[in-house]
Amino acid sequence: MTTAQENRINVRGVDHYYEWIGEPQGASSKPVMVFIHGWGGSARYWQSTALVLSDRFNCLLYDLRGFGRSKLPPSSGQLSYELEDYAEDLCHFLDALKLEKIYLHAHSMGASVGAIFLSMYPQRVEKAILTCNGIFEYDERAFNAFHKFGKYVVQFRYRWFLNVPWSDRLFMARFLHRPIPASERRIFLEDFLLADYEAALGTIYTSVSKKAVEIMPGKFASITVPTLLISGEKDIIIPARMGKVAAALNPRIEYVEMTKTAHFPMLEDAGTYLKIVGDFLEQDDLVGSSQA
């Protein structure tokens, strides 16, 4: 029987929330798959995917620093909100749990953290799945406008918005092409409203930035472990063309574009997503791309 076990562990001065779906490392011989969520979210939206994969993996889900249930202390020291710092968080997190090698499954901003982690610590990953990620083209005016709008959105978040009829549907409209259950939409809205201000704003500036545009091609090009990159055909947050550009940089990256899905293909079309992931996990060599 699969169970979720909730825990907290201090990583670089911040209590990180994590949970096992399956069994903790050492309780069985199954390999560990670690899931990383995207901006404004939490591990909660990975639970349904992890539940299915838990027959083959001990699935480890955690909330990034400043998001979900990994709340920032009054003073978080010298830690920044650079993507590289979040990759270092992951390294320390694995060390604390005595995990030497994992499978990595990451989404959106979390997939950027994952790609950086792969370039920094390739020896610690068996295979990686990066969903809804890619390489942005730098546009100073567009980036400045995005940062200005993002700051406004982060500043004016109110808990009472949860009680506004259809608020969850309105909030998720830009992220979805196909409907997902109302309970899942509400999770996203709750996590967004409760994210720490400093983390939410700081990662807007670091994940969509000139620096990210400059360094991410090198990160994707340097990946040495088998990696699957999945894009949603209808994604307007990180369009599929950005995923294609990233995958084209490295023959070790297999690219799949899921039709009729947007920024959350794992929830919009779970059956197809899990089939793609399952096929990838069974492969020995990765070359080329396909359309799903």
LUMMIPA-674624 format. One record per residue: residue in one letter; x, y, z of N, C-alpha, C in turn. Coordinates in steps of 0.1 Angstrom, whole numbers, padded with zeros to 4 digits, always signed. Atoms other than C-alpha are relative to their C-alpha. Last residue first. Example, Ala and Ser with C-alpha at 12.3 -4.5 7.8 and 13.67 -1.06 7.14 Angstrom:
BEGIN
S-0009-0011+0000+0137-0011+0071-0008+0011+0008
A+0009-0012+0000+0123-0045+0078+0009+0012+0000
//
This chain:
BEGIN
A+0010+0009-0006+0028+0129-0289-0014+0006-0002
Q+0013-0008-0003+0053+0145-0313-0009-0010+0006
S+0012+0006+0005+0089+0131-0314-0012+0009+0004
S+0011-0006-0006+0126+0140-0309-0013-0006-0006
G+0011-0004+0008+0160+0125-0315-0012+0006+0007
V-0003-0009+0011+0185+0105-0295-0013+0003-0007
L+0009-0011+0004+0183+0088-0262+0006+0008-0011
D-0007-0011+0007+0199+0055-0253-0010+0010-0005
D-0014+0000-0004+0189+0029-0227+0007+0012-0007
Q-0009-0001+0010+0151+0033-0227+0015+0000+0005
E-0004+0013+0004+0128+0021-0200+0010+0000-0011
L-0007+0006-0011+0125+0054-0182+0005-0014-0004
F-0014-0006-0002+0117+0071-0215+0008-0008+0011
D-0009+0004+0011+0088+0048-0222+0014+0005+0001
G-0003+0014-0002+0074+0054-0187+0009-0006-0011
V-0010+0002-0011+0077+0091-0190+0004-0014+0001
I-0012-0005+0006+0058+0091-0224+0012-0001+0010
K-0004+0009+0010+0031+0068-0210+0014+0005-0006
L-0006+0012-0006+0028+0089-0179+0005-0010-0009
Y-0012-0005-0007+0022+0121-0199+0008-0012+0006
T-0010-0002+0010-0003+0104-0222+0013+0003+0007
G-0002+0013+0006-0024+0092-0192+0012+0000-0011
A-0009+0008-0008-0020+0124-0173+0003-0013-0006
D+0001+0013+0007-0034+0146-0200+0009-0010+0007
E+0009-0002+0011-0041+0180-0184-0003-0013-0007
L+0013-0001-0005-0024+0171-0151-0011+0001-0011
M+0001+0012-0009+0010+0160-0163-0014-0001+0006
P+0004+0012+0007+0006+0184-0192-0002-0012+0009
F+0001+0011-0009+0006+0214-0169-0004-0013-0006
H-0011+0000-0010+0018+0244-0189+0000-0011+0010
A-0007-0012-0002-0004+0237-0220+0011-0001+0010
T-0003-0002-0015-0018+0205-0234+0007+0013+0000
K+0012-0004-0008-0036+0198-0267+0003+0001+0015
T+0010-0008+0006-0005+0180-0282-0012+0003+0010
M+0013+0006-0002+0024+0169-0261-0011+0009-0005
E+0010-0010-0001+0057+0178-0275-0013-0006+0001
V+0014+0004+0003+0085+0153-0268-0009+0012+0002
Y+0011-0010-0001+0122+0160-0268-0013-0006-0005
E+0011+0004+0009+0150+0136-0260-0012+0010+0002
I+0013-0005-0004+0181+0153-0245-0011-0005-0011
R+0004+0007-0011+0214+0134-0248-0014+0004+0005
P+0006+0013+0004+0218+0147-0283-0004-0009+0011
N-0006+0012-0007+0223+0182-0268-0007-0013-0005
L-0013-0003-0004+0216+0217-0281+0008-0012+0004
A-0009+0000+0012+0185+0208-0301+0015+0001+0004
A-0002+0014+0003+0167+0200-0268+0010-0001-0012
A-0008+0006-0010+0170+0236-0257+0004-0014-0003
V-0013-0006+0001+0157+0250-0289+0010-0006+0010
K-0006+0005+0012+0128+0226-0290+0015+0005-0001
G-0005+0014-0004+0119+0235-0254+0008-0006-0012
M-0012-0002-0009+0118+0272-0264+0005-0014+0005
R-0012-0003+0008+0096+0263-0294+0012+0002+0009
A-0007+0012+0004+0071+0247-0270+0013+0003-0008
P+0004+0006+0012+0062+0280-0254+0008-0012-0005
I-0013+0004+0006+0071+0286-0218-0003-0007-0013
I-0010-0005-0010+0041+0305-0204+0014-0003-0004
I-0004-0014+0002+0020+0302-0235+0009+0006+0010
D-0005-0007-0011+0018+0264-0235+0004+0014-0004
K+0008-0012-0001-0004+0251-0263+0005+0009+0012
E+0002-0006+0013+0019+0223-0275-0006+0014+0001
G+0014+0000+0004+0030+0214-0240-0002+0008-0013
S+0006-0013+0001+0067+0206-0237-0015-0002-0003
I+0014+0001+0004+0085+0175-0224-0006+0015-0001
L+0005-0013-0001+0123+0173-0221-0014+0000-0007
L+0013-0002+0008+0136+0139-0214-0005+0014+0003
T+0010-0010-0005+0172+0135-0201-0012+0001-0010
P+0012+0001+0008+0198+0108-0203-0011+0009+0006
V+0008+0011-0004+0228+0121-0183-0012-0001-0009
T-0006+0012+0004+0255+0143-0198-0008-0013+0004
I+0006+0012-0006+0240+0177-0197+0005-0013-0005
S-0010+0008-0008+0265+0203-0208-0006-0012+0006
A-0010+0006+0009+0244+0217-0237+0009-0009+0008
F+0006+0011+0008+0214+0223-0214+0011-0007-0009
K+0005+0010-0010+0235+0243-0189-0006-0012-0008
G-0011+0008-0004+0253+0262-0217-0003-0011+0010
P-0004+0008+0011+0220+0273-0232+0012-0009+0004
M+0007+0012+0002+0209+0283-0197+0004-0008-0012
I-0006+0012-0005+0237+0308-0190-0008-0013-0003
E-0014+0002+0004+0229+0338-0212+0006-0014+0005
V-0001+0002+0014+0192+0337-0211+0014-0003-0004
A+0005+0013+0004+0193+0332-0174+0001-0003-0014
K-0010+0010-0005+0216+0362-0169-0005-0014-0004
K-0011+0000+0011+0193+0384-0191+0010-0011+0004
S-0011-0011-0001+0165+0375-0167+0010-0001-0012
V+0002-0007+0012+0133+0354-0163+0009+0012+0000
S+0003+0010+0010+0143+0329-0137-0003+0006-0013
T-0011+0009+0003+0162+0354-0115-0003-0010-0011
Y-0011-0008+0006+0138+0384-0114+0011-0010-0004
I+0004-0006+0013+0107+0362-0109+0012+0007-0007
T-0002+0010+0011+0127+0342-0084-0007+0005-0013
G-0014+0002+0003+0132+0372-0061+0001-0010-0012
L-0005-0011+0008+0095+0382-0062+0014-0003-0005
A+0009-0001+0012+0081+0348-0051+0006+0011-0009
A-0003+0011+0009+0110+0342-0027-0007+0002-0013
E-0014-0001+0005+0108+0376-0010+0004-0011-0010
Y-0001-0012+0009+0070+0376-0008+0014+0000-0006
D-0007-0011-0007+0068+0341+0008+0003+0011-0011
A-0015+0000+0002+0043+0319-0011+0006+0013+0007
L-0007+0002-0012+0008+0318+0005+0015+0000-0001
L+0004-0010-0010-0013+0333-0023+0009-0001+0013
F-0005-0013+0005+0005+0312-0049-0003+0011+0010
D-0015+0000-0001+0001+0280-0029+0005+0014-0005
E-0004-0001-0014-0036+0286-0024+0015+0002+0001
L+0003-0014-0005-0042+0294-0060+0004+0001+0014
F-0009-0010+0006-0024+0263-0072-0003+0014+0005
I-0014+0002-0005-0042+0241-0047+0009+0010-0006
R+0000-0007-0013-0076+0256-0058+0014-0002+0007
R+0000-0014+0003-0070+0245-0094+0001+0008+0014
E-0014-0003+0005-0062+0210-0083+0002+0015-0002
S-0008+0001-0011-0095+0208-0063+0015+0003-0003
A+0001-0012-0008-0114+0222-0092+0009-0001+0012
P+0010+0000-0011-0103+0192-0113+0001+0013+0008
I-0004+0009-0011-0083+0200-0145-0010+0001+0012
P+0004-0002-0014-0096+0215-0177+0007-0010+0009
R+0011+0009-0003-0076+0213-0210-0003+0003+0015
H+0007+0001+0013-0055+0242-0224-0012-0009+0003
L+0007+0012+0005-0042+0254-0191-0006+0001-0013
F-0009+0012-0001-0018+0279-0176-0005-0012-0007
R-0012-0002+0009-0034+0312-0187+0009-0013+0000
A+0004+0000+0014-0068+0301-0173+0012+0001-0009
M-0007+0011+0007-0054+0290-0139-0002+0001-0015
F-0014+0000-0002-0062+0322-0120+0007-0010-0009
L-0006-0012+0006-0096+0326-0136+0015+0000+0002
R+0001+0002+0014-0106+0290-0127+0006+0012-0007
D-0009+0010+0004-0094+0294-0092+0001-0002-0015
S-0014-0006-0001-0112+0327-0087+0010-0010-0005
W-0007+0002+0012-0145+0312-0100+0015+0005+0000
P+0004+0011+0009-0164+0326-0071+0008+0000-0013
V+0007-0006+0011-0143+0348-0048-0004-0011-0010
N+0015+0001-0001-0136+0330-0016-0007+0006-0011
L+0005+0014+0001-0100+0322-0024-0015-0001+0001
F+0002+0004+0014-0094+0359-0031-0005-0014-0002
W+0014+0000+0003-0099+0365+0006-0003-0003-0014
R+0005+0013-0003-0063+0354+0012-0015+0000-0004
Y+0009+0000-0012-0051+0385-0005-0007-0013+0001
R+0006+0013-0001-0022+0389-0030-0008+0000+0013
F+0014-0001-0003-0013+0424-0041-0007-0014+0000
Q+0003-0009-0011+0025+0425-0038-0015+0000+0004
V-0005+0006-0013+0031+0394-0059-0004+0009+0012
V+0008+0012-0003+0009+0406-0088+0004-0006+0014
Y+0013-0005-0003+0025+0441-0088-0009-0012+0004
K-0001-0007-0013+0060+0427-0087-0014+0004+0005
G-0002+0011-0010+0051+0403-0116+0001+0006+0014
F+0013+0007-0002+0038+0432-0137+0000-0010+0011
K+0009-0010-0006+0070+0452-0132-0014-0006+0003
H-0004-0002-0014+0091+0421-0139-0009+0010+0007
F+0003+0012-0008+0072+0412-0170+0003+0002+0015
A+0015-0001-0002+0074+0448-0183-0005-0012+0008
N+0003-0011-0010+0112+0448-0177-0015+0001+0003
F-0004+0005-0013+0115+0414-0195-0003+0011+0011
A+0010+0010-0004+0094+0426-0225+0004-0005+0014
R+0013-0007-0003+0115+0458-0228-0010-0010+0005
E-0001-0009-0011+0148+0440-0225-0013+0006+0004
D+0007-0012+0005+0140+0412-0249-0001+0009+0012
Y+0000-0013-0008+0162+0382-0243-0006+0011-0008
E-0008-0010+0008+0152+0350-0261-0001+0013+0008
F+0006-0012+0004+0141+0323-0236+0009+0008-0009
I-0009-0011+0000+0155+0288-0235-0007+0012-0005
G-0006-0002+0013+0134+0258-0225+0009+0013+0002
N-0011-0008-0002+0111+0244-0198+0007+0003-0014
C+0004-0014+0003+0077+0228-0197+0012+0009+0004
T+0013-0002+0006+0088+0194-0181-0003+0015-0001
L+0002-0014-0001+0123+0182-0174-0013+0004-0008
I+0012-0004+0008+0127+0145-0168-0003+0015+0003
A+0008-0012-0003+0161+0134-0157-0011+0002-0009
K+0007-0006+0011+0180+0101-0155-0008+0012+0004
E+0000+0012+0010+0206+0085-0132-0007+0005-0013
V+0013+0002+0006+0214+0118-0113+0002-0012-0010
R+0010+0003-0010+0241+0123-0087-0013-0003-0006
Q-0002+0014-0006+0271+0120-0110-0011-0004+0010
P+0005+0011+0009+0258+0149-0131+0001-0014+0007
Y-0001+0012-0007+0262+0174-0101-0005-0012-0009
M-0009-0001-0011+0268+0209-0115+0003-0014+0006
S-0013-0004+0005+0253+0205-0150+0010+0001+0011
L-0006+0010+0009+0225+0184-0138+0013+0004-0005
F-0005+0011-0008+0218+0208-0110+0006-0011-0008
I-0012-0005-0006+0215+0236-0135+0006-0010+0009
A-0010+0000+0010+0190+0216-0155+0014+0005+0005
G-0004+0014+0003+0170+0208-0124+0011+0000-0010
V-0009+0004-0011+0169+0245-0113+0005-0014-0002
S-0012-0008+0001+0156+0253-0147+0010-0003+0011
A-0008+0007+0010+0132+0224-0144+0012+0008-0003
G-0006+0011-0006+0119+0239-0111+0009-0008-0010
M-0011-0006-0006+0111+0271-0130+0009-0011+0007
S+0000-0014+0001+0088+0249-0151+0013+0006+0006
H+0010-0007+0008+0087+0213-0139+0003+0015+0000
A+0001-0014-0003+0112+0188-0125-0009+0007-0010
H+0012-0003+0008+0116+0150-0123-0004+0014+0004
L+0004-0013-0002+0151+0138-0112-0012+0003-0009
Y+0006-0004+0013+0161+0102-0108-0006+0013+0003
I+0015-0001+0002+0184+0099-0079-0004+0000-0014
K+0004-0001+0014+0220+0091-0067-0015-0001-0002
E-0011-0002+0009+0237+0096-0034-0004+0002-0014
L+0004+0005+0014+0208+0101-0011+0011+0003-0009
K-0009+0011+0004+0219+0105+0025-0004-0007-0013
L+0008+0013+0000+0188+0125+0035+0009-0012-0004
A+0006+0002-0013+0209+0155+0045-0008-0013+0001
D-0010+0004-0010+0231+0151+0015-0006-0003+0013
L-0004+0014+0002+0201+0151-0008+0010-0005+0010
F+0012+0008-0003+0188+0183+0007+0003-0014-0001
H+0000+0001-0014+0223+0199+0005-0012-0009+0005
C-0012+0008-0004+0224+0191-0032+0001-0002+0015
L+0004+0014+0003+0188+0204-0037+0012-0009+0004
D+0009+0005-0010+0197+0236-0019-0003-0014-0002
E-0008+0003-0012+0227+0240-0042-0009-0005+0012
A-0006+0012+0004+0203+0239-0072+0009-0005+0012
Y+0010+0011-0002+0182+0265-0054+0006-0013-0004
D+0002+0002-0015+0213+0287-0051-0010-0011+0003
E-0011+0008-0005+0221+0282-0088-0001-0003+0015
L+0003+0014+0003+0186+0295-0096+0011-0010+0004
E-0005+0005+0013+0194+0327-0079-0003-0015-0002
Y+0010+0007+0007+0171+0335-0050+0004-0003-0014
S+0006-0008+0010+0199+0344-0026-0011-0008-0007
L+0005+0007+0012+0210+0328+0006-0007+0010-0009
Q-0005-0005+0012+0230+0350+0029-0005-0006-0013
G-0014+0000+0002+0210+0345+0060+0004+0006-0013
S-0005+0012+0008+0174+0335+0058+0014+0001-0003
S-0012-0003+0007+0163+0359+0086+0005-0012-0007
P-0002-0015+0000+0128+0359+0099+0012+0005-0007
P-0001-0005-0014+0126+0322+0088+0001+0015+0000
L-0012-0007-0004+0114+0314+0053+0000+0004+0014
K+0000-0014-0003+0086+0289+0050+0013+0006+0003
S-0014-0003-0004+0090+0256+0033+0002+0015+0002
R-0002+0001-0015+0053+0247+0034+0014+0002+0004
G+0008+0010-0007+0045+0260-0001+0002+0000+0015
F+0012+0004+0006+0073+0282-0013-0007-0011+0007
G+0008-0011+0002+0101+0301+0003-0013-0002-0006
R-0002-0010-0010+0127+0274-0002-0009+0013-0003
L-0012-0008+0001+0114+0248-0026+0000+0011+0011
D+0004-0014+0004+0087+0224-0014+0013+0009+0000
Y-0003-0010-0010+0096+0187-0014-0004+0014-0006
L+0005-0013+0004+0085+0155-0031+0004+0010+0011
L-0003-0010-0010+0104+0122-0028-0004+0014-0006
C+0001-0014+0005+0090+0093-0048+0001+0010+0011
N+0004-0007-0012+0102+0058-0039+0001+0015-0004
F-0010-0009-0007+0102+0044-0074-0006+0004+0013
R-0014+0002+0005+0086+0017-0095+0010+0008+0007
D-0002+0015+0001+0051+0013-0080+0014-0003-0004
S-0005+0006-0013+0055+0049-0068+0000-0015+0000
L-0013+0004+0002+0051+0062-0104+0006-0007+0012
V+0000+0011+0011+0013+0063-0102+0014-0005-0001
L+0008+0011-0005+0014+0082-0068+0000-0012-0011
A-0009+0008-0009+0042+0105-0080-0008-0013+0004
T-0010+0006+0008+0020+0118-0108+0009-0010+0008
S+0007+0010+0008-0010+0124-0085+0010-0007-0009
Q+0004+0012-0007+0013+0140-0059-0007-0010-0009
W-0007+0012+0005+0031+0164-0082-0006-0013+0006
Y+0005+0003+0013+0006+0193-0076+0007-0012-0007
R+0013+0005+0000+0012+0192-0039-0005-0004-0014
A-0001+0014+0004+0050+0197-0042-0014-0006-0001
S-0005+0008-0010+0044+0234-0042+0000-0014-0004
G+0007+0013-0003+0036+0262-0065+0006-0007+0012
G+0013-0003-0006+0045+0299-0070-0008-0013+0004
W+0002-0013-0007+0072+0291-0095-0014+0001+0006
G-0003-0012+0006+0077+0254-0104-0004+0012+0008
H+0011-0008+0006+0078+0221-0086+0005+0013-0006
I-0001-0014-0003+0107+0197-0081-0011+0008-0007
F+0009-0009+0007+0102+0160-0078+0003+0014+0004
V+0002-0013-0007+0129+0135-0066-0008+0009-0010
M+0003-0011+0010+0127+0099-0079-0003+0012+0008
V+0007-0012-0004+0144+0073-0056-0002+0010-0011
P-0008-0013+0001+0153+0038-0067-0009+0012+0004
K+0004-0008+0012+0133+0008-0054+0009+0013+0000
S-0011-0001+0009+0152-0015-0030-0003+0008-0012
S+0002+0009+0011+0129-0009-0001+0012+0002-0010
A+0011+0009-0004+0129+0008+0033-0003-0010-0011
G-0005+0010-0009+0164+0022+0027-0011-0010+0004
Q-0012+0007+0004+0151+0054+0011+0005-0010+0011
P-0013-0008-0001+0117+0062+0024+0011-0008-0005
E-0008+0003-0013+0087+0042+0011+0013+0008+0000
G-0006+0013+0002+0060+0051-0015+0007-0003+0014
I+0011+0008+0005+0051+0087-0016+0006-0013-0005
W-0002+0012+0008+0076+0104+0006-0013-0006-0005
E+0008+0012-0002+0072+0139+0018+0004-0011-0009
Y-0001+0011+0010+0092+0170+0022-0009-0011+0004
Y+0010+0010+0000+0089+0204+0039+0003-0010-0011
H+0007+0004+0012+0121+0224+0042-0010-0012+0002
D+0007+0012-0001+0131+0242+0073-0007-0004-0012
V+0015-0001+0003+0155+0269+0062-0006-0014+0002
G+0007-0009-0009+0190+0274+0077-0015+0001-0002
R-0006-0013+0001+0209+0258+0048-0007+0010+0008
V-0010-0001+0011+0186+0228+0047+0005+0014-0001
N-0006-0013+0002+0167+0220+0079+0011-0001-0011
I-0015+0001-0002+0145+0189+0075+0006+0014-0003
R-0007-0013+0002+0107+0186+0077+0015-0003+0003
N-0012-0003-0008+0086+0155+0072+0005+0014-0002
E-0003-0014+0000+0053+0141+0057+0012+0003+0010
Q-0006-0002-0013+0049+0104+0048+0006+0015+0000
A-0008-0013+0001+0026+0097+0019+0004+0003+0015
T+0004-0010-0010+0014+0061+0017+0009+0012-0002
T-0008-0012+0001+0014+0034-0010-0005+0011+0010
M+0008-0012+0000+0000+0000+0000+0009+0012+0000
//
